[in-house]
Amino acid sequence: FADACHALGLKVMFWYSVPYIGSGSQNYSRFTGKYLRITNHGEFGILDPRYSEVRDFLVTLYRDAMQTYALDGLKLDFIDEFYFGSDTAFPTDDMDIPVLEDAMFRLMCDIHDAVIAVKPDALIEFRQNYVGPAVRAFGNMLRVNDCPYSANTNTRGVAELRMTSGKTAVHTDMIMWHPDTPKEDVSRQLLAAMFAVPQISVLLKSLSAEHLRVVQRFLNYYRENLPILKEGTFSCDVPYRCNVMSVTQSNRQIAVVYHGDAFHVTLPRTDVFFCVGGDKLFDFTALPNKTITIRVSNCCGDVVSEKQASGLTKAVVPSGGMV
């Protein structure tokens, strides 16, 4: 399977729910007495990493999977479930690391080292809500928390991760929409991913011609401008509301206005996308004594107007369109 995917230029990662062992698993009885908690009416247990046997089991599982299946990486999920419950055992002599936080640090170090030993450029992904600056030591991909169909949540998640994750790659949650979704709303879903790695989860062959044009326009623009989107200086005006997000590099700027109706142009080459619903009149302000060209296109990339302007000027921009 991995070879076939690699032949298509794809990479293969396995998803693991790290702390869980189901009650129907062959390994469930093996770790009796070595669970932090038994949850969901006894259906699965949360492993206790304070025991070396538990840590060795997980490290071996992931190392062997990398080798056996020629994987490119792992998604290590639910590590925020390693916490005490009312039935958690007090420290005992059988625990080589009795402090849970220390045991988790050792576990993550050992997993990282084992995976990298198999494949030095392995991909290791973590997901909100268990990410932060410290977790970057153990992985190289951080993903927005689950938010199906919610462009707003994707947008906020991208802002939070971009501002706290340095150069670590930030991925959106899966992007999807209903077949009857207006094309402008499709654009809104995609623009939530402008400053991250988009994970588009629709069947391209099933898209309408109109939706496909919106996707093509977005992906073409994204690829053409990937250097600045990846390496440019990221900013967000109000992190929780995310009115405007942008990246700048040299004399170039790319911005997305998610809320609001005004934008101040400060750099010679500026692209501004607008997510506000409906054709709306927006204000633009240029630097003093500077004339700018305002070229407006819709969410499919069709140019709908163009004019020269200076100082404070206005332009009608369709939802999901670009100036």
N, C-alpha and C positions, 0 to 999 in steps of 0.2 A: 504493500500500500504506500509506504513512504517513498519508495523508488518511483512509483507512478506519479505521485504528487511532485517530487523533485524534478521529474522530466517535464512537468508543466511550468516549472519556475516557482512552485509553491513551497512553503515551509510547513512542517508538521509539528504541532505541539499537542501534548496530552493535558487534559484538565484533571486535577486531583482535588478532592475535598479533604484537605490534609488531616484534620483532627478526627474524622468520623470513621468508625467501623460499624457496619450494620450487624444486627443480631443474627442474621442469616449467613454471615460470612464465616468461612472456615477458620479465620483468625480470631473470631470474636472470643471464644473460650480461652484462647491462648493468653489473652491479656486481662483475664478476670482479676479484679483487685488493683488494676493499673489504669483505671479510668478516672478522669477528673469528675465526670458526671455521666449519668445514664439519662438520656433525654427522649422526648417524644413517646412517652408511655412504654419505654423499654425497647424501642425499635433500633436505637443505635447508641454507641458510647463515644465519649470524647476522650481520646487518649491522653495520658498524663506524661508529659515529656521529662518529668523529674527522674524517671527511670531510664537507665542507659539502654535497656532492652527495647523500649519504645522508640527511642531516637535511632538506634541502630536499624530497627525494622523499617522506619520511614526512609532513612538515608539509602539503605540497600534497595528498597522498592524503586526509588526514583533513579538511582544509578543504573540498575538493571534495565529499567524501561528505556532509558536513553540509549543503552548499548543494544538491546535486543531489537528494538523497533526503529533504529536509526533516526531518532527524533532530533528536531532542531531546538526543542525547548519544552518548558513546562509552564502551565498556569497553576500556581499554588494558592488555593482558595480557602476562605473561611478560617484563616489563622487568628482572627479575632475571637474565635470560639474557645480558645485556650484560656479559660478563667475558672475560678473556684465556684462551686455550688454548695448547697447545704450538706451534701453527702461526700464532699471531697475529703480524702484522707489527710490527716496531719502528717508532717514530715516523719519519716522512719529511717532506720539504718539501711533499708533496701534501696533508698533513693540516693544515687551518687551526687545529685545536684538538688538539694531540698528546696531551694528558692525557685519559684516558677519562672520569674522573669529571667533569671540566670540560665535556667534550663532552656527557655525559648531562644535566648540569644545563641546558646551552644548549638541547638537544633538547626537554626537558620544558617549559622556559619558552616556546619557540617554538610547540610544539603547543598548549599552554594558551592562549596569546594568539591563535592563529589560530582555535581553536574558539570562544572567547568573542567574538571579533570577528564571527562569523557569528550566534551566538545567545548573548547575554549571560547567560542563565540555564541554559546547557547543563549537562547531567549528565555528569560524568567519573568513571568507576569504576576503582578499583584493588582488588587482592586480596592477602590473605596468600599467600605469605610475604614479599612485597616491599613491605610498608607499614610506616609508622612516622610519628612526628610531622612529619617534614620533608615527606613526600609530600602532606600536606594543602594545601600551597601550590599544587599542580597539579590537585587533584581535590576532589570533594565527596561521594563515596560510597566506603566501604571495606567489603569483603566478606570473610567468613570463608573460609578455604581449603576446598578440596573435601573433603567428608566425608559421602558418601551414606549415609543410614540411621543415622548416628552422632549421636545427641542429645548425648552427652557431649562430643564434639569441637566440635559447634556451640556448646554452652554455654561451654566454655573459650575458644573463639575470640571469642565475644561479649564475655566478661569482659576479655580481653586488649585488644581494640580499644576498648571503652568507656573503659578506664582510660588509654589513650594517645592518644585521638583527639579530645579536646575536644568540640566541638559538631558535628563532622562525622558525617553519618549512617552508622550501622553496619548492615550487612545480614548476615543469616545465609546459609549455603550453602543450597542447595535442600532443602526439607523434603519427605520422602516416606515411604511405608510400604507394606507388603504388604496386599492386601485382607483377609487373614485375621488381621491384627494385632489383639490385644485393644485395646479402646477406651482402657484406661488407658495403654497404650504409645503410642497415637496422641497422647494428651494430653501425654505426656512429650516427644515430638518437638516439639510446638507450644510447650510451656513453655520449651524451649531458646531460643525467639525472643522471650520476653516483653520483654526489654530491648534489642531491636534491631528492624529492619524484617524481618518474616517473609517468606520467599520460599517459598510453599506450591506445590509442584510435583506435584500429583495432579489428575486429572480429576474435578472436582466432580460431574459428572453420573454418574460411575461409582461414587461412594462409596455404601456401605451407609447405611441410615437412621441407624444408631447412630453411625457415623463422622461423618456429616454433622452430627449434633447436637453432637458434640465440637468440630468445627471452628467451627460457628456460635457455640457458647458462648465459645470462645476469641476469635474475631474481634469479637464483640459487646463483650466485656469490654475487649479491646485498644482498640477505637475509643472507647469511653466514657471510658477512662482515658489516652488518648494524651497529653494535656497534661503529666501528671505523669511518664509513662513517657519522654517526650521531654525535658522540661525539668527534671525532678527531679534531686536529687543522687544519683549512682550510687555504690554501694559493693559490695565483694565481700570476704568474710572471708578466704579463702585462695585467691588467684588461680588456682593450678594445679588445686586440688581443687574449688573453687567449691561449697563446702558450702551457703552462703547468699548470694544476690545480692538487692539491693533498691534502690529509689529512694525518696527522701523529699522532701516539699515541704510546708512549713507544718506542719499537724497531721495529715498524711496519709502513709501508708507502704504500699508494695506490695512484697512479698518472695516469693521462691521458695526453698524448702528443697530442694536437689537431693540432699543427703546429710545424715543425722542425724535426730534424733527430738525436738528441743527448739527452742523459739523464745521470745525475751524480748520481750513487747509493751511498747513505750515510748510510743507515740503513740495518741491517742484513736481514730483511724480507721485500722485496719490490716487489710489483706488478705494472707493467707499461703497460698501454694500449696505442696503437698507432692508430690514425685515418687517417694518411696520406695515400693517395691512392696508390694501387699497392704494390707488394712485394718490400720492400725497405731495403737498408743496413743502419742500425742505429749504432751509436757509444754509448758505455757504458763505464763509468769510475767508478772504485771501489776505496775504500779507500786504501792507501798504505799497502802493505804486507797482503792484504786480498784476499782470493780466493772466488769467487762467482760461483754459479750454474746458468746458463742462460737457462731457459726452455721456449721455444716458443710454443704458441698454436694459432690456427686460430680463426676466429670469431665464430665458432661453438663449440670451446672448445677442439678441437682435438690437441694433442701435435704433432708438426711437427719437432722439433729438441731439443737437449739438450746437453750442454757442460759445462766444467769447465773453468774458466777464471780468470785473475787478471789484474789489471791496466787497460789500454785502450784496449778495445776489440770491435769487431763488430759482429753483428748478423742480419740475414735477417728476417724481421718480416712482415707477411702479413697484409694488411689493416684491421683494426678492431681487430687485434690480440693482445695477451697479452704476456708479458715476465715476 
